[in-house]
Amino acid sequence: MYTREILAPRASPIQDGIPLQGTWNRAFEKVNLLEIRKPYPYPLPRWVRDSRIKEWEYFNVQDGRIMLEAFLCNLKLFRIAQVFLYDKESGEKYTFRKIVPGGAWRLPQSLANAQVESHSFRFFFRIHNWLDADIVRLDLNITKTRRRPSLTAHLAFNMDKRDVIPMAVSLGFTERRSMYAFKALASVRGDIIFGGRLIKLKQNTCSGIFCDCRGFFPYRMQTTVCSAMGFDAEGRRFGFHIAENQTRETNRNNENALWLNGRLTPLPPVRITMPNGLNSEWIIQDIEGMVDLTFTPKEQNQSGTNFILTSAELNALLGFYNGMLVTSEGEQIEVRGIFGMGEKLYLRV
């Protein structure tokens, strides 16, 4: 069965100007990829190197009734703030998306106690990463227009170390160009007011995946992500976040993770195939026998943009996962009709 070394916690994924490769179960004190010496074979000014670093923070929250996805993404030439809400019972969908030229704000280099916010007329989006207090907060406020209802959300992720073992990884594209990712599955509590209707999220029934990511990604970036969360037959909280990307040495290290009752299982690399196209059944498998899933899309949320000489296209499909996952202890988890997302991202920037 696949195993991966979990390294001792450290302050940074960079040592003496060289990016480290590995997997950890604690957040780094600081992540500043500009500390990498000569990420490109030729000397470049600091501002040019900085412009090649892409960064985002991502949330996916759901209980038996709703699913909320929100992210802030800084691509340096432009920034994207996006919020998507889906009512599983009624099928109602809500999407807000804002693109802002330039990269004025930066995501925090530390998750210990820092925040970032994006706001403008009719819109407010704030993330407070506060791992020192075992919490991550998300606050949203989008006012009503003729085309969409209002949306307000105040959510708190329980990041207590006794309840959550996160994953932090540093993965290489080349010897000196790398990406970093921090991921965790946590219980979530809070309130959502949608079109005047109050939705209360309770910690014992609501789960969320939080991701913090940045890297010297390729000019043409392609990533496919599969994620879902729920409760098994015994009432235990579980979830997974699996990505197929362009990093190298994926068998040694990757960003695939499974959580069961807060315990982390690093998963092997997977192959995600769509034999009948994007909108038909996906097959997610590894060669170690730890991941054997199918994803059946139900709803699609597509977005894209072209800005100057760049483009971004995100296909986010909602649907159901079925199959089997295996923990590091060898326990099989049956996945039966678990609601989740399958996302295919293409980025040229």
Steps between C-alpha positions, in 0.01 A plus 500: 500500500614852423678687779657844516737646754352778714787735577561685827340848515722784380484876460514517119499273196812682377851443637804703395315622192404151385139373509457180698280216381283316748184457704433638847205489741535855631488840337826682432572813698558689175488429127679750275591350164709808415759358740580239235829584327497498120166332436576562132835426331551868416498799739167680529397806701308430817176646360516266199553196723215615721270533199550129425372392843129420505315467831151427631298398803203271451202388710244227439231462766200272504240325711194301399329810357750739341844520344702823499821548303704820531851602401734795464755460223790734423645445154700827523372638169150475646319372809186289520249476782231238451212366709271213402206371704291194415180387671491119475128479571366762260782498244532879534842638403661832587823628342696818565825572320716810497819559300729786599804607290837494677625314804482764772422268789705200603393188679666464843833320511402356837183328619577569866306827527443704186216606277429608146190669365356613171223754493327741270155644447243228588766241586713398800718187534729447799715206611657492845754219537556456871658161561650632825142504627405176317256675266461628144219748431323589178274806474297587191252777428353547152213744467187446294469606137228457242667180377595333828385486863718607792742259666667531838714230663701478820677165529756360743718194430601305809876448455571363849803271478315238705231479232682575174825374349569716194731434207772738383701414191778648292516357148734569213432591138876535440799495732445862610135564414252356745150528640375492858159389625334478842176302526269397782157348551325652801163536663333834426248713683336827402212672327405569141227750413395443142224711350370579847499133605716396797698175465673387819802273462563273797842363582381140542344486151701748291848441356739713301825473308740794522796537260784752489714472188770686308770412251714566195240331285563433129388765253240253380366352820266203495351341810213260563364483856257258664367571848212398724409470865233339709444231762545124469261226613635530856443875513869590470597817315716440195608681188759503225674750275678350199683686223667396178745773402835565330738443792771238469583199721133465595548154647745636755294810582169644387206698639245217526345452843229307682368583846299270726393640839775761466778246433704562184584239237731620220374337182700379198495672161183435304386497143179691427339401171181610325442235231175657380589864553494757776127479570485121525635263762854557627725215613753567780746220570852430623725196452531429875138400559428791737285713267224357283227757440252613240356850478161553337438868413158649571545878465759714325640839594730633230697823509776651292675822414740645247710790625766661276714198393371265766206266543343298778237230470342311789250219456353413840256212498282394791408138539532176692795278586481124539767241558764429760790664683759341729660668802865466602388241759352285222134577582268511200252787483197444282406814311131489415330797338722760669439846356808683377671687220714418199695797365712542190712815485696640210703812559723684253666789677 
